[in-house]
């Protein structure tokens, strides 16, 4: 995305993510932009040209800059919407599956959240202050969702009971960091190993 044009709203006056109480047409535009950005970030990376995003959304570049004046505003909004979707997935999974299966499916969705956005990790660790609040938002939204799934699975005897939601969130986040030379399926396989350990319980020493 290019630098903010002179007539664009300044970061100090424009909301960094989705504004409150948008008109219906403006909300539709924001939703379309977020959906398009999510797809483009998956396929091309977070540094994809703005026009690629707006063409997919069927909107003009000016509309993108009106809602997201800087690249970091758009990245942050996409990340927050993905975090929200992951957090919200817990109750439906619990309703549809046994506790152990619901937990595994949620952890797989969480792994996809971390691993599918090309260049996202570099962007979030770039030092841009726009991302400073994301770690807190991440923990605030995902910790309760995962805690509920863990508690249910542990009570059902499906997993060991000495691992916290924070343990798993951070462990999987580290496993999803880019590894030079690793094949595309590396992170998912390692998360699978972690889940196997969660199911099998602590090793007994003889």
Buried (B, 14 or more C-beta within 10 A) or exposed (E): BEEBEEEBBEBEEBBBBBEEEBEEEBEEBBBBBBBBBBBBBBEBBBEBEBEBBBBBBEBEBEBBBBBBBBBBBBBBBBBBBBBEEBBEBBEEBBEEBEBBBBBBBBBBBBBBBBBBBBBBBEBBEEEBEBBEBBEEBBBEBBBEBBBBBBBBBBEEEBBBEEBEBEEBBEBBBEBBEEEEEEEEEBBBEBBBEBBEBBBEEEEEEE
